[in-house]
């Protein structure tokens, strides 16, 4: 599993700011999963050409 790009202190700050009360075991597990979240955010933040996924393009027939 890849390591998160943020430090444990930064992660704990974000968890506290979100109002989460976590046990040490929960912090450890969520910190490990944070790297996957970072990867998902990076993938969602990448601009895509509309031709990448034509099934998501909405088109109407304007001839009627």
VENKAZI-V627178 format. One record per run of one state. SS is the DSSP state (A for helix, B for strand, O for the rest). FROM is the first residue (numbers start at 1). TO is the last residue. Records with the same first field share a line. If there is no record, write none. Layout:
BEGIN
SS=FROM-TO + FROM-TO
END
This chain:
BEGIN
O=1-7 + 18-23 + 45-49 + 57-64
A=8-17 + 24-44 + 50-56
END
